[in-house]
Amino acid sequence: MWLLHIQLGQLTAKSSTVHISQVMKTARALSAIGNIPQVFEQAEIIRKVQEPEFWKEVNLSDLEKIRLAIRDLLQFLDKTDRKPYYVNFEDRILSTVHETTAFLQVNDLRSYNEKVEHYLKTHLDEESISKLYHNKKLTSDDMLALEKLLWEKLGSKADYQSHYENKAIPRLVREIIGLDRESANRIFSKFLSDENLNARQISFVKLIVDYIVENGFLETKVLTQEPFKSYGSVQLLFQHQLPVLRNIVQIIELINNRAGEAA
């Protein structure tokens, strides 16, 4: 009945978010069996209906195309997935009336973690997020702002715990947005310009910067794993400059800890 409800929702300007979510779920299930020729033929439509943005501008004609494309594919789900997909794709003719797209809030279709990642990456200028992005110390007010964002605005505390368990909020934010490259270069600048370091050592430090910019954190144990492992033993790489290595590790730990601090 989902597509019928969506069509009616468009005609009456009522929310169809729940029903659209079910159609998206069905499309994801079909994507998993895309090796079946009949499913493969409709791959483009199946891909589109999984995207929240697609539903923002959808009209009655689009809904009819979706119905015709997908109705005969549900038989394959019965063979591969025992969960029922009760979708009414039977032929129905609705009178042509004025179409509207006011029946949907696209953001409602995003899962909690998708909303969190999208918001954080597109709001780097918000004070609390910006501080984490530029490795600045958080205040208690910043922490409250982040809690309100993640536990109220984008979802609930239960949503947060369901997706991220007990991970500290600052750490989660940093892992998602990474660290500003200019800030990272500034933090490690004395090593990048140290004339006492050889080219291989400087290249190693640059790799540390790249990793932290991308991931926001660097656990020191990772220095013994790829991509750092290709440089061999860290101790051997800095065997004649162990104080420098200790200083590098201290800075890494400061960056890691900064995301967990609040004044």
N, C-alpha and C positions, 0 to 999 in steps of 0.2 A: 504493500500500500504506500510505500515511501514516496515514489515519484508522483503518485496521485496527490498526496498531501503537499508535496512541493509545488505542484501546479496550482492547487487550490490556495496555497499560501501566497503565491505570486498574484493571483487574482484578487485576493482580499487584503494584501499587504500585511499578512501576519507572518510571524517568525516561523521558518521551516528549518532552523538550525539542526534540531535533533534528527530529522528525516534526512537531511543532506549528509550528516555525519554517517548515517547508516549506509547510504549509497556509496560514500567514499570508502567505507569499510569493505563493502562488497567489491568495489573496484580494486582495492589492495589485495583481496583474496584472489581475484582474477589475474592480477599481475604475477602472482606466485606460480600460476600455471600457464604462463605465456608461451610455453613450448607447444601447446595445443594449437594446431593451425587456425581453427575458427576464432580462438581467443587472440592469436597473433594478428589476425586481420583487423581486429578492433583495438589494437594496442594504443593508437593515438588518442582515441576517445577515452579509453580506460586510464591513460596517463593524465589527461586533462582533468577528469572529474575528481582526481585525488588532490588537486591543487585548490586550496581555499580561495585564491584570487579568481579562479575560473567562475565560481558561483556568484561573484560580485556583480557580474554583468550578464548572467545567464537569462535567457528569455524563453517563452513557451516553445518556440521553434527548436531551440537547443535541447530542451527537455524531451521533445518528441524524438529527436535524433538519438539521444542517450537511450531512451526506452527501446527503440528499434534495434540499436546496436548491441544491447546487453541482454535483452530478454531471453534469447536462445542460448546464452552462454551459461546460465545458472545451472543447467543440467550437469555441467562439468564440475561444479562445486560440490554437488551431491556425491561425486565419486572420490573427491579428494579431501573433503572437509565435512565432518559429521555435524558441525554446528549449523543450525538452520538459517537460511537466508530468505526470510519471508518478504520478498519484494514483488509487488504486483506490477508486472510489465505487460499486462494484457492490453489489447487495443481499446483505447477510449478516445472519444472525440470531445474536445472541450470547445465551446463557442469562442470565437475570436473576440477578445476584449482588450481593453487597454492594458499593456504590460507594465509592470513596475519592478524595480529591483530593490525596493525598500524593505523586502521581507527578510533580509539577512544581515547579520553582523558578521563579517568574514572572520574577525578575530576570535569569535566563539568557536570556530572550527579547529583552531590550532590546539594541539595538546599543550599541557602546562609547560613542559620543558621547551617546546617550540616558542611559546609566547615569551618565556624568560629569556631565551637566547636572542630572539629578535629584538626585544625591548632593550636589553643591555647593549647590544652591538650598535643600535641606532640612537642611543642616548648617552654617548660618551661624554657629553658636555654637562650632564647633571652632576652636581657637586660631589656627592658620595661616590658615584661611579668614576668620575674624573680623577678623584684622589687615588683610587685603586689603580687606575690606568696609568697614572704618572708616579706611582710609588710614593704617595704622600700619606702621612699618618691620618687615620680616621678618628673622628671625635665620637662621643656617645650619641650626639644628634645624628651623625652620619649613619651609625648603626641602626638607630630607630627608623631613619628614612628607608634604609635597605629592607628592614623587616616589614615595614608597611607596604613597600613595593611588592615584595615576594610573598607575603602572607595575607595581603588584603587586596591590593590592586590587581595583581596578575593571577591570583588564586588564593588558596587557604594554606595555613600552616600544615595541614594534613596532606595537601597536594605536594608541598615542598618535601616533607618527610617521605612521602611515597616515592618520589623520584630521586631524591638526593640523600635520603636517610638522615644521618646526623652531621653531614658535612657543614663546616662553618660557612656562614653566608659570605664573608669577605673572600674566602678561598674559592668558593664556587664562582663568584663574580670574576675574580682574576683569571681563573681557568678558562672562562668563556671569552672574555675580552682580550686576554693577553696583557702584555706590557708595552707601553709606548716606546717605539724604537729610539727616538731621540733621548728619552729618559734613560733607557738601558745603555745607550752609547756613552752618555754622560757619567753614569755610575762606574762603568768599566774603562773610562777614558785613559786613566793613568797606566793601565796595562796595555791598551791598544797603541799607545805612543811610547812605551818603555823601550829605550834603545838597548837595554840589557837583555831583552827577550829576543830569541831568534824567530825566524819567520814561521816555523812550525808551531811554536808556543803561542804566537800572536793569532795564528789561524785557529788554534784551539780555543782561545778566548773569544774570538769572533763567533765560533760555533756555539759557545755558551750563550752569547748575546742573542743569536738567532733563535735558539731553543726557548729562552725565557720570553722573548717577544711573542713567539707563537703560542706558548703554553701557559705563560704567566708565572710558572713555578719551575724549579728544577731541584728535585731531590738529589742530594749529593751521591747517593748510590747509583744514580743514572750515569754518572761520569765513568763508570766501569762497563757501561753497556753501549750499544749502538745508539746514535752515530759517533759517540766519543771513543768507542772501543777501537776504531780504525787507527787512532793515534797511538795505540799501545797503552802500556801502563802509565797512568797519570803521574805516579811517583817517579818513574824513570824519565818521563818527559820533563819534569821539573826537579830532577835529582840534585842539581847544583843550585837550585833556587827554591828550596822547600818553604822558606818564609813567604815567598810570593804566592805559592800554591795555597798556603794556609790563609793568606789574605783574600785570595779569590774565593775560597770556600766560605769564609766569614761573610763576604759581601753577598754571596748566594743565599746564605742563611738569613741575612738581614732582609733581603728582598722577600723571601718566603714568609718571614715573621711579620713583616710590615702589613701584610694583608690580614693578619689576625689581631693586630693591635687596635685599641681604641682608647683614647684619652679619657 
